[in-house]
Amino acid sequence: MLHDETRKLLIEAWNKTHNAKEIAECFSVNTSTVYRLEKQMRETGSVKTMTSQRGRKHALTPEDIQNIDRVVQQEPDITIDEIIDKLGLHVCNETVRKAVIKLGYSYKKKSLHASEQER
């Protein structure tokens, strides 16, 4: 990974020569790196490393979590599967279960009432 200062120097070299192959050899990188950094500079105005875009992304957006909270408040006995169906979420049960717990609700499986149980 290139340091920010090296990235700036690479872009300065690009602005002077526009010769990706030569720049790549000087900085010991691939020519695609030169083009990628040039594109990043053109689109964002910066060549700093974008650490915020690394790693796995959240499956549920903050809006999804707010919707889950609203649905649970409206229907306290709703099941995880019903939440997924009602909100049209494209995540697994475990993801929604963890969100419900994180919101401070206790998760309990629906059980049969004593009068409904077979003996």
N, CA, C and O atoms as CSV, one atom per row, in Angstrom:
chain,resi,resn,atom,element,x,y,z
A,1,MET,N,N,0.845,-1.175,0.000
A,1,MET,CA,C,0.000,0.000,0.000
A,1,MET,C,C,0.891,1.240,0.000
A,1,MET,O,O,1.884,1.307,0.725
A,2,LEU,N,N,0.529,2.195,-0.806
A,2,LEU,CA,C,1.301,3.429,-0.915
A,2,LEU,C,C,0.895,4.424,0.168
A,2,LEU,O,O,-0.284,4.553,0.495
A,3,HIS,N,N,1.874,5.117,0.714
A,3,HIS,CA,C,1.588,6.174,1.681
A,3,HIS,C,C,1.013,7.381,0.946
A,3,HIS,O,O,1.193,7.535,-0.261
A,4,ASP,N,N,0.326,8.224,1.691
A,4,ASP,CA,C,-0.323,9.386,1.092
A,4,ASP,C,C,0.680,10.295,0.380
A,4,ASP,O,O,0.382,10.830,-0.688
A,5,GLU,N,N,1.869,10.471,0.968
A,5,GLU,CA,C,2.874,11.333,0.352
A,5,GLU,C,C,3.336,10.743,-0.993
A,5,GLU,O,O,3.528,11.482,-1.959
A,6,THR,N,N,3.511,9.441,-1.054
A,6,THR,CA,C,3.902,8.774,-2.298
A,6,THR,C,C,2.812,8.914,-3.345
A,6,THR,O,O,3.095,9.106,-4.528
A,7,ARG,N,N,1.588,8.819,-2.913
A,7,ARG,CA,C,0.454,8.983,-3.825
A,7,ARG,C,C,0.461,10.379,-4.450
A,7,ARG,O,O,0.233,10.537,-5.649
A,8,LYS,N,N,0.729,11.395,-3.610
A,8,LYS,CA,C,0.782,12.771,-4.112
A,8,LYS,C,C,1.904,12.931,-5.142
A,8,LYS,O,O,1.721,13.571,-6.177
A,9,LEU,N,N,3.055,12.347,-4.847
A,9,LEU,CA,C,4.184,12.430,-5.780
A,9,LEU,C,C,3.862,11.720,-7.091
A,9,LEU,O,O,4.233,12.193,-8.165
A,10,LEU,N,N,3.182,10.602,-7.002
A,10,LEU,CA,C,2.793,9.857,-8.191
A,10,LEU,C,C,1.874,10.704,-9.072
A,10,LEU,O,O,2.037,10.736,-10.292
A,11,ILE,N,N,0.920,11.383,-8.461
A,11,ILE,CA,C,-0.013,12.229,-9.215
A,11,ILE,C,C,0.719,13.426,-9.821
A,11,ILE,O,O,0.425,13.834,-10.944
A,12,GLU,N,N,1.674,13.987,-9.074
A,12,GLU,CA,C,2.471,15.086,-9.626
A,12,GLU,C,C,3.235,14.613,-10.871
A,12,GLU,O,O,3.301,15.322,-11.875
A,13,ALA,N,N,3.805,13.418,-10.791
A,13,ALA,CA,C,4.511,12.854,-11.940
A,13,ALA,C,C,3.558,12.637,-13.109
A,13,ALA,O,O,3.911,12.883,-14.262
A,14,TRP,N,N,2.343,12.172,-12.801
A,14,TRP,CA,C,1.347,11.957,-13.849
A,14,TRP,C,C,0.994,13.281,-14.535
A,14,TRP,O,O,0.890,13.337,-15.760
A,15,ASN,N,N,0.811,14.339,-13.749
A,15,ASN,CA,C,0.451,15.642,-14.305
A,15,ASN,C,C,1.556,16.198,-15.211
A,15,ASN,O,O,1.274,16.942,-16.151
A,16,LYS,N,N,2.798,15.839,-14.931
A,16,LYS,CA,C,3.920,16.331,-15.740
A,16,LYS,C,C,4.119,15.515,-17.021
A,16,LYS,O,O,4.366,16.083,-18.085
A,17,THR,N,N,4.014,14.195,-16.924
A,17,THR,CA,C,4.395,13.357,-18.061
A,17,THR,C,C,3.242,12.631,-18.755
A,17,THR,O,O,3.296,12.409,-19.964
A,18,HIS,N,N,2.216,12.266,-18.019
A,18,HIS,CA,C,1.099,11.451,-18.538
A,18,HIS,C,C,1.601,10.137,-19.142
A,18,HIS,O,O,1.021,9.617,-20.096
A,19,ASN,N,N,2.687,9.612,-18.571
A,19,ASN,CA,C,3.261,8.351,-19.045
A,19,ASN,C,C,3.139,7.324,-17.911
A,19,ASN,O,O,4.013,7.231,-17.048
A,20,ALA,N,N,2.060,6.571,-17.927
A,20,ALA,CA,C,1.757,5.634,-16.843
A,20,ALA,C,C,2.816,4.556,-16.690
A,20,ALA,O,O,3.158,4.175,-15.571
A,21,LYS,N,N,3.332,4.068,-17.798
A,21,LYS,CA,C,4.318,2.985,-17.737
A,21,LYS,C,C,5.600,3.453,-17.040
A,21,LYS,O,O,6.145,2.747,-16.192
A,22,GLU,N,N,6.066,4.622,-17.397
A,22,GLU,CA,C,7.283,5.181,-16.799
A,22,GLU,C,C,7.092,5.467,-15.307
A,22,GLU,O,O,7.968,5.179,-14.492
A,23,ILE,N,N,5.954,6.028,-14.970
A,23,ILE,CA,C,5.643,6.346,-13.570
A,23,ILE,C,C,5.552,5.057,-12.749
A,23,ILE,O,O,6.062,4.986,-11.631
A,24,ALA,N,N,4.907,4.055,-13.310
A,24,ALA,CA,C,4.757,2.775,-12.616
A,24,ALA,C,C,6.118,2.160,-12.320
A,24,ALA,O,O,6.329,1.605,-11.241
A,25,GLU,N,N,7.039,2.257,-13.271
A,25,GLU,CA,C,8.386,1.715,-13.052
A,25,GLU,C,C,9.125,2.489,-11.963
A,25,GLU,O,O,9.799,1.890,-11.125
A,26,CYS,N,N,9.002,3.811,-11.972
A,26,CYS,CA,C,9.685,4.651,-10.971
A,26,CYS,C,C,9.188,4.379,-9.547
A,26,CYS,O,O,9.967,4.374,-8.594
A,27,PHE,N,N,7.884,4.155,-9.424
A,27,PHE,CA,C,7.301,3.965,-8.098
A,27,PHE,C,C,7.118,2.492,-7.740
A,27,PHE,O,O,6.578,2.177,-6.679
A,28,SER,N,N,7.555,1.604,-8.601
A,28,SER,CA,C,7.427,0.152,-8.399
A,28,SER,C,C,5.983,-0.268,-8.130
A,28,SER,O,O,5.695,-1.002,-7.185
A,29,VAL,N,N,5.090,0.216,-8.984
A,29,VAL,CA,C,3.679,-0.170,-8.902
A,29,VAL,C,C,3.228,-0.599,-10.291
A,29,VAL,O,O,3.958,-0.450,-11.271
A,30,ASN,N,N,2.046,-1.120,-10.357
A,30,ASN,CA,C,1.456,-1.531,-11.620
A,30,ASN,C,C,0.887,-0.299,-12.325
A,30,ASN,O,O,0.532,0.680,-11.669
A,31,THR,N,N,0.800,-0.343,-13.644
A,31,THR,CA,C,0.230,0.800,-14.376
A,31,THR,C,C,-1.232,1.031,-13.998
A,31,THR,O,O,-1.713,2.163,-14.027
A,32,SER,N,N,-1.934,-0.042,-13.643
A,32,SER,CA,C,-3.337,0.128,-13.238
A,32,SER,C,C,-3.441,0.970,-11.969
A,32,SER,O,O,-4.431,1.676,-11.778
A,33,THR,N,N,-2.436,0.905,-11.102
A,33,THR,CA,C,-2.421,1.731,-9.889
A,33,THR,C,C,-2.325,3.205,-10.260
A,33,THR,O,O,-2.986,4.049,-9.655
A,34,VAL,N,N,-1.511,3.508,-11.243
A,34,VAL,CA,C,-1.367,4.893,-11.699
A,34,VAL,C,C,-2.710,5.399,-12.223
A,34,VAL,O,O,-3.153,6.489,-11.860
A,35,TYR,N,N,-3.348,4.608,-13.071
A,35,TYR,CA,C,-4.647,5.011,-13.623
A,35,TYR,C,C,-5.726,5.111,-12.542
A,35,TYR,O,O,-6.562,6.014,-12.573
A,36,ARG,N,N,-5.700,4.181,-11.589
A,36,ARG,CA,C,-6.689,4.199,-10.513
A,36,ARG,C,C,-6.537,5.456,-9.656
A,36,ARG,O,O,-7.528,6.103,-9.318
A,37,LEU,N,N,-5.302,5.797,-9.309
A,37,LEU,CA,C,-5.074,6.995,-8.497
A,37,LEU,C,C,-5.408,8.268,-9.264
A,37,LEU,O,O,-5.919,9.231,-8.693
A,38,GLU,N,N,-5.116,8.267,-10.555
A,38,GLU,CA,C,-5.473,9.429,-11.376
A,38,GLU,C,C,-6.988,9.600,-11.417
A,38,GLU,O,O,-7.498,10.717,-11.326
A,39,LYS,N,N,-7.697,8.494,-11.554
A,39,LYS,CA,C,-9.163,8.537,-11.570
A,39,LYS,C,C,-9.701,9.011,-10.221
A,39,LYS,O,O,-10.627,9.821,-10.172
A,40,GLN,N,N,-9.126,8.511,-9.128
A,40,GLN,CA,C,-9.541,8.920,-7.791
A,40,GLN,C,C,-9.324,10.423,-7.596
A,40,GLN,O,O,-10.169,11.106,-7.018
A,41,MET,N,N,-8.188,10.935,-8.079
A,41,MET,CA,C,-7.885,12.359,-7.963
A,41,MET,C,C,-8.885,13.187,-8.764
A,41,MET,O,O,-9.353,14.230,-8.310
A,42,ARG,N,N,-9.199,12.707,-9.951
A,42,ARG,CA,C,-10.142,13.416,-10.811
A,42,ARG,C,C,-11.545,13.450,-10.199
A,42,ARG,O,O,-12.226,14.474,-10.259
A,43,GLU,N,N,-11.975,12.327,-9.610
A,43,GLU,CA,C,-13.342,12.229,-9.096
A,43,GLU,C,C,-13.523,12.832,-7.713
A,43,GLU,O,O,-14.565,13.423,-7.428
A,44,THR,N,N,-12.512,12.690,-6.840
A,44,THR,CA,C,-12.677,13.144,-5.457
A,44,THR,C,C,-11.834,14.354,-5.102
A,44,THR,O,O,-12.102,15.034,-4.111
A,45,GLY,N,N,-10.807,14.629,-5.913
A,45,GLY,CA,C,-9.917,15.742,-5.606
A,45,GLY,C,C,-8.851,15.387,-4.588
A,45,GLY,O,O,-8.121,16.262,-4.121
A,46,SER,N,N,-8.752,14.117,-4.239
A,46,SER,CA,C,-7.784,13.666,-3.248
A,46,SER,C,C,-7.309,12.255,-3.600
A,46,SER,O,O,-8.020,11.480,-4.240
A,47,VAL,N,N,-6.083,11.948,-3.163
A,47,VAL,CA,C,-5.571,10.594,-3.367
A,47,VAL,C,C,-5.282,9.912,-2.031
A,47,VAL,O,O,-4.557,8.919,-1.981
A,48,LYS,N,N,-5.846,10.442,-0.960
A,48,LYS,CA,C,-5.644,9.840,0.353
A,48,LYS,C,C,-6.263,8.449,0.395
A,48,LYS,O,O,-7.219,8.158,-0.324
A,49,THR,N,N,-5.702,7.596,1.247
A,49,THR,CA,C,-6.257,6.251,1.396
A,49,THR,C,C,-7.650,6.360,1.988
A,49,THR,O,O,-7.893,7.161,2.891
A,50,MET,N,N,-8.553,5.554,1.476
A,50,MET,CA,C,-9.945,5.597,1.920
A,50,MET,C,C,-10.210,4.441,2.877
A,50,MET,O,O,-10.818,3.435,2.510
A,51,THR,N,N,-9.746,4.605,4.098
A,51,THR,CA,C,-9.884,3.537,5.079
A,51,THR,C,C,-11.336,3.311,5.481
A,51,THR,O,O,-11.686,2.217,5.925
A,52,SER,N,N,-12.179,4.315,5.337
A,52,SER,CA,C,-13.577,4.155,5.724
A,52,SER,C,C,-14.324,3.191,4.812
A,52,SER,O,O,-15.392,2.700,5.180
A,53,GLN,N,N,-13.790,2.916,3.645
A,53,GLN,CA,C,-14.465,2.030,2.710
A,53,GLN,C,C,-13.963,0.597,2.795
A,53,GLN,O,O,-14.373,-0.252,2.004
A,54,ARG,N,N,-13.089,0.323,3.737
A,54,ARG,CA,C,-12.556,-1.028,3.892
A,54,ARG,C,C,-13.500,-1.896,4.693
A,54,ARG,O,O,-14.375,-1.406,5.407
A,55,GLY,N,N,-13.307,-3.185,4.560
A,55,GLY,CA,C,-14.012,-4.143,5.409
A,55,GLY,C,C,-15.428,-4.444,4.960
A,55,GLY,O,O,-15.916,-3.960,3.939
A,56,ARG,N,N,-16.049,-5.256,5.764
A,56,ARG,CA,C,-17.393,-5.713,5.473
A,56,ARG,C,C,-18.398,-4.615,5.794
A,56,ARG,O,O,-18.283,-3.938,6.816
A,57,LYS,N,N,-19.364,-4.444,4.937
A,57,LYS,CA,C,-20.383,-3.422,5.116
A,57,LYS,C,C,-21.540,-3.979,5.948
A,57,LYS,O,O,-21.781,-5.185,5.978
A,58,HIS,N,N,-22.245,-3.073,6.620
A,58,HIS,CA,C,-23.388,-3.470,7.434
A,58,HIS,C,C,-24.524,-3.966,6.543
A,58,HIS,O,O,-24.807,-3.382,5.497
A,59,ALA,N,N,-25.165,-5.039,6.967
A,59,ALA,CA,C,-26.274,-5.602,6.200
A,59,ALA,C,C,-27.536,-4.759,6.370
A,59,ALA,O,O,-28.344,-4.649,5.449
A,60,LEU,N,N,-27.699,-4.167,7.549
A,60,LEU,CA,C,-28.861,-3.326,7.823
A,60,LEU,C,C,-28.438,-1.864,7.872
A,60,LEU,O,O,-27.466,-1.514,8.542
A,61,THR,N,N,-29.162,-1.025,7.170
A,61,THR,CA,C,-28.888,0.405,7.198
A,61,THR,C,C,-29.484,0.999,8.472
A,61,THR,O,O,-30.336,0.369,9.098
A,62,PRO,N,N,-29.057,2.193,8.867
A,62,PRO,CA,C,-29.680,2.840,10.029
A,62,PRO,C,C,-31.195,3.001,9.852
A,62,PRO,O,O,-31.949,2.936,10.823
A,63,GLU,N,N,-31.628,3.210,8.613
A,63,GLU,CA,C,-33.063,3.320,8.333
A,63,GLU,C,C,-33.763,1.988,8.594
A,63,GLU,O,O,-34.867,1.967,9.138
A,64,ASP,N,N,-33.128,0.868,8.207
A,64,ASP,CA,C,-33.698,-0.452,8.467
A,64,ASP,C,C,-33.859,-0.681,9.973
A,64,ASP,O,O,-34.880,-1.203,10.421
A,65,ILE,N,N,-32.861,-0.293,10.736
A,65,ILE,CA,C,-32.905,-0.480,12.186
A,65,ILE,C,C,-34.015,0.366,12.809
A,65,ILE,O,O,-34.703,-0.081,13.727
A,66,GLN,N,N,-34.185,1.595,12.303
A,66,GLN,CA,C,-35.285,2.440,12.787
A,66,GLN,C,C,-36.636,1.805,12.469
A,66,GLN,O,O,-37.553,1.838,13.289
A,67,ASN,N,N,-36.751,1.231,11.279
A,67,ASN,CA,C,-38.001,0.568,10.885
A,67,ASN,C,C,-38.271,-0.659,11.750
A,67,ASN,O,O,-39.416,-0.915,12.122
A,68,ILE,N,N,-37.239,-1.408,12.067
A,68,ILE,CA,C,-37.390,-2.572,12.944
A,68,ILE,C,C,-37.877,-2.106,14.307
A,68,ILE,O,O,-38.786,-2.708,14.879
A,69,ASP,N,N,-37.281,-1.040,14.833
A,69,ASP,CA,C,-37.673,-0.492,16.133
A,69,ASP,C,C,-39.143,-0.076,16.113
A,69,ASP,O,O,-39.892,-0.368,17.045
A,70,ARG,N,N,-39.543,0.601,15.055
A,70,ARG,CA,C,-40.932,1.063,14.934
A,70,ARG,C,C,-41.903,-0.121,14.901
A,70,ARG,O,O,-42.937,-0.104,15.569
A,71,VAL,N,N,-41.559,-1.152,14.117
A,71,VAL,CA,C,-42.442,-2.323,13.980
A,71,VAL,C,C,-42.559,-3.057,15.313
A,71,VAL,O,O,-43.651,-3.489,15.682
A,72,VAL,N,N,-41.460,-3.203,16.034
A,72,VAL,CA,C,-41.493,-3.905,17.322
A,72,VAL,C,C,-42.308,-3.103,18.340
A,72,VAL,O,O,-43.014,-3.685,19.164
A,73,GLN,N,N,-42.215,-1.786,18.289
A,73,GLN,CA,C,-43.014,-0.965,19.209
A,73,GLN,C,C,-44.504,-1.091,18.896
A,73,GLN,O,O,-45.330,-1.121,19.809
A,74,GLN,N,N,-44.849,-1.166,17.610
A,74,GLN,CA,C,-46.248,-1.295,17.216
A,74,GLN,C,C,-46.803,-2.686,17.527
A,74,GLN,O,O,-47.952,-2.822,17.948
A,75,GLU,N,N,-45.984,-3.710,17.319
A,75,GLU,CA,C,-46.406,-5.097,17.531
A,75,GLU,C,C,-45.364,-5.813,18.385
A,75,GLU,O,O,-44.488,-6.484,17.840
A,76,PRO,N,N,-45.437,-5.690,19.702
A,76,PRO,CA,C,-44.414,-6.274,20.578
A,76,PRO,C,C,-44.259,-7.792,20.463
A,76,PRO,O,O,-43.198,-8.323,20.789
A,77,ASP,N,N,-45.293,-8.499,20.007
A,77,ASP,CA,C,-45.199,-9.961,19.932
A,77,ASP,C,C,-44.866,-10.457,18.522
A,77,ASP,O,O,-45.055,-11.636,18.221
A,78,ILE,N,N,-44.377,-9.578,17.668
A,78,ILE,CA,C,-44.038,-9.955,16.295
A,78,ILE,C,C,-42.787,-10.849,16.291
A,78,ILE,O,O,-41.884,-10.671,17.109
A,79,THR,N,N,-42.750,-11.791,15.379
A,79,THR,CA,C,-41.594,-12.692,15.283
A,79,THR,C,C,-40.545,-12.106,14.331
A,79,THR,O,O,-40.822,-11.175,13.574
A,80,ILE,N,N,-39.358,-12.662,14.387
A,80,ILE,CA,C,-38.269,-12.215,13.517
A,80,ILE,C,C,-38.647,-12.412,12.047
A,80,ILE,O,O,-38.421,-11.528,11.222
A,81,ASP,N,N,-39.222,-13.570,11.723
A,81,ASP,CA,C,-39.637,-13.834,10.337
A,81,ASP,C,C,-40.695,-12.835,9.870
A,81,ASP,O,O,-40.677,-12.390,8.723
A,82,GLU,N,N,-41.609,-12.492,10.762
A,82,GLU,CA,C,-42.649,-11.520,10.408
A,82,GLU,C,C,-42.056,-10.132,10.184
A,82,GLU,O,O,-42.521,-9.394,9.316
A,83,ILE,N,N,-41.037,-9.773,10.955
A,83,ILE,CA,C,-40.352,-8.483,10.756
A,83,ILE,C,C,-39.709,-8.456,9.375
A,83,ILE,O,O,-39.837,-7.476,8.641
A,84,ILE,N,N,-39.020,-9.535,9.028
A,84,ILE,CA,C,-38.346,-9.621,7.729
A,84,ILE,C,C,-39.361,-9.503,6.591
A,84,ILE,O,O,-39.137,-8.775,5.624
A,85,ASP,N,N,-40.476,-10.221,6.712
A,85,ASP,CA,C,-41.512,-10.178,5.676
A,85,ASP,C,C,-42.162,-8.803,5.591
A,85,ASP,O,O,-42.355,-8.266,4.500
A,86,LYS,N,N,-42.493,-8.244,6.734
A,86,LYS,CA,C,-43.209,-6.959,6.774
A,86,LYS,C,C,-42.366,-5.829,6.187
A,86,LYS,O,O,-42.889,-4.967,5.481
A,87,LEU,N,N,-41.056,-5.831,6.477
A,87,LEU,CA,C,-40.180,-4.755,6.004
A,87,LEU,C,C,-39.499,-5.092,4.679
A,87,LEU,O,O,-38.825,-4.240,4.099
A,88,GLY,N,N,-39.667,-6.320,4.193
A,88,GLY,CA,C,-39.052,-6.717,2.932
A,88,GLY,C,C,-37.531,-6.699,2.991
A,88,GLY,O,O,-36.872,-6.300,2.031
A,89,LEU,N,N,-36.980,-7.129,4.111
A,89,LEU,CA,C,-35.528,-7.133,4.289
A,89,LEU,C,C,-34.913,-8.332,3.578
A,89,LEU,O,O,-35.529,-9.392,3.478
A,90,HIS,N,N,-33.696,-8.152,3.089
A,90,HIS,CA,C,-32.985,-9.233,2.400
A,90,HIS,C,C,-31.784,-9.650,3.239
A,90,HIS,O,O,-30.641,-9.611,2.784
A,91,VAL,N,N,-32.074,-10.052,4.481
A,91,VAL,CA,C,-31.036,-10.505,5.404
A,91,VAL,C,C,-31.538,-11.766,6.106
A,91,VAL,O,O,-32.718,-12.106,6.021
A,92,CYS,N,N,-30.634,-12.451,6.798
A,92,CYS,CA,C,-31.028,-13.676,7.489
A,92,CYS,C,C,-31.662,-13.344,8.857
A,92,CYS,O,O,-31.571,-12.219,9.349
A,93,ASN,N,N,-32.292,-14.343,9.434
A,93,ASN,CA,C,-32.965,-14.182,10.729
A,93,ASN,C,C,-32.003,-13.709,11.809
A,93,ASN,O,O,-32.351,-12.870,12.639
A,94,GLU,N,N,-30.791,-14.254,11.791
A,94,GLU,CA,C,-29.813,-13.938,12.830
A,94,GLU,C,C,-29.447,-12.456,12.816
A,94,GLU,O,O,-29.244,-11.866,13.877
A,95,THR,N,N,-29.361,-11.857,11.658
A,95,THR,CA,C,-29.038,-10.439,11.545
A,95,THR,C,C,-30.118,-9.589,12.191
A,95,THR,O,O,-29.816,-8.645,12.921
A,96,VAL,N,N,-31.368,-9.917,11.928
A,96,VAL,CA,C,-32.488,-9.161,12.505
A,96,VAL,C,C,-32.578,-9.430,14.007
A,96,VAL,O,O,-32.868,-8.521,14.785
A,97,ARG,N,N,-32.330,-10.673,14.413
A,97,ARG,CA,C,-32.367,-11.000,15.833
A,97,ARG,C,C,-31.339,-10.181,16.601
A,97,ARG,O,O,-31.640,-9.651,17.671
A,98,LYS,N,N,-30.126,-10.074,16.062
A,98,LYS,CA,C,-29.081,-9.281,16.716
A,98,LYS,C,C,-29.459,-7.805,16.780
A,98,LYS,O,O,-29.176,-7.135,17.773
A,99,ALA,N,N,-30.099,-7.294,15.725
A,99,ALA,CA,C,-30.535,-5.895,15.718
A,99,ALA,C,C,-31.599,-5.652,16.778
A,99,ALA,O,O,-31.585,-4.625,17.456
A,100,VAL,N,N,-32.526,-6.603,16.922
A,100,VAL,CA,C,-33.592,-6.479,17.926
A,100,VAL,C,C,-32.989,-6.451,19.328
A,100,VAL,O,O,-33.394,-5.642,20.163
A,101,ILE,N,N,-32.035,-7.321,19.584
A,101,ILE,CA,C,-31.371,-7.366,20.893
A,101,ILE,C,C,-30.581,-6.079,21.130
A,101,ILE,O,O,-30.588,-5.542,22.238
A,102,LYS,N,N,-29.904,-5.588,20.098
A,102,LYS,CA,C,-29.113,-4.360,20.214
A,102,LYS,C,C,-30.008,-3.146,20.515
A,102,LYS,O,O,-29.581,-2.196,21.171
A,103,LEU,N,N,-31.236,-3.194,20.034
A,103,LEU,CA,C,-32.193,-2.126,20.310
A,103,LEU,C,C,-32.717,-2.182,21.746
A,103,LEU,O,O,-33.425,-1.278,22.187
A,104,GLY,N,N,-32.372,-3.234,22.462
A,104,GLY,CA,C,-32.762,-3.338,23.867
A,104,GLY,C,C,-33.994,-4.180,24.127
A,104,GLY,O,O,-34.492,-4.222,25.251
A,105,TYR,N,N,-34.481,-4.842,23.116
A,105,TYR,CA,C,-35.640,-5.715,23.291
A,105,TYR,C,C,-35.158,-7.114,23.626
A,105,TYR,O,O,-34.108,-7.556,23.161
A,106,SER,N,N,-35.939,-7.797,24.436
A,106,SER,CA,C,-35.588,-9.185,24.715
A,106,SER,C,C,-36.283,-10.041,23.663
A,106,SER,O,O,-37.457,-9.848,23.347
A,107,TYR,N,N,-35.535,-10.971,23.144
A,107,TYR,CA,C,-36.041,-11.838,22.088
A,107,TYR,C,C,-36.573,-13.095,22.733
A,107,TYR,O,O,-35.867,-13.755,23.494
A,108,LYS,N,N,-37.811,-13.429,22.436
A,108,LYS,CA,C,-38.413,-14.632,22.984
A,108,LYS,C,C,-39.207,-15.315,21.886
A,108,LYS,O,O,-40.003,-14.688,21.188
A,109,LYS,N,N,-38.978,-16.592,21.748
A,109,LYS,CA,C,-39.740,-17.338,20.767
A,109,LYS,C,C,-41.192,-17.402,21.215
A,109,LYS,O,O,-41.481,-17.504,22.407
A,110,LYS,N,N,-42.096,-17.343,20.258
A,110,LYS,CA,C,-43.506,-17.486,20.597
A,110,LYS,C,C,-43.739,-18.898,21.102
A,110,LYS,O,O,-43.315,-19.868,20.474
A,111,SER,N,N,-44.404,-19.008,22.221
A,111,SER,CA,C,-44.711,-20.337,22.736
A,111,SER,C,C,-46.224,-20.482,22.853
A,111,SER,O,O,-46.962,-19.499,22.925
A,112,LEU,N,N,-46.647,-21.699,22.868
A,112,LEU,CA,C,-48.080,-21.959,22.988
A,112,LEU,C,C,-48.553,-21.630,24.397
A,112,LEU,O,O,-47.858,-21.882,25.381
A,113,HIS,N,N,-49.722,-21.074,24.467
A,113,HIS,CA,C,-50.336,-20.797,25.773
A,113,HIS,C,C,-50.646,-22.123,26.445
A,113,HIS,O,O,-50.845,-23.131,25.766
A,114,ALA,N,N,-50.689,-22.136,27.750
A,114,ALA,CA,C,-50.900,-23.379,28.503
A,114,ALA,C,C,-52.157,-24.113,28.063
A,114,ALA,O,O,-52.181,-25.343,28.032
A,115,SER,N,N,-53.218,-23.351,27.717
A,115,SER,CA,C,-54.459,-23.995,27.307
A,115,SER,C,C,-54.354,-24.596,25.904
A,115,SER,O,O,-55.144,-25.471,25.548
A,116,GLU,N,N,-53.375,-24.132,25.094
A,116,GLU,CA,C,-53.206,-24.627,23.735
A,116,GLU,C,C,-52.255,-25.825,23.649
A,116,GLU,O,O,-52.217,-26.515,22.631
A,117,GLN,N,N,-51.496,-26.070,24.710
A,117,GLN,CA,C,-50.533,-27.163,24.690
A,117,GLN,C,C,-51.224,-28.500,24.824
A,117,GLN,O,O,-52.199,-28.647,25.562
A,118,GLU,N,N,-50.698,-29.482,24.092
A,118,GLU,CA,C,-51.229,-30.832,24.221
A,118,GLU,C,C,-50.537,-31.517,25.378
A,118,GLU,O,O,-49.346,-31.313,25.613
A,119,ARG,N,N,-51.259,-32.299,26.073
A,119,ARG,CA,C,-50.669,-32.993,27.221
A,119,ARG,C,C,-50.387,-34.405,26.889
A,119,ARG,O,O,-49.888,-35.150,27.733
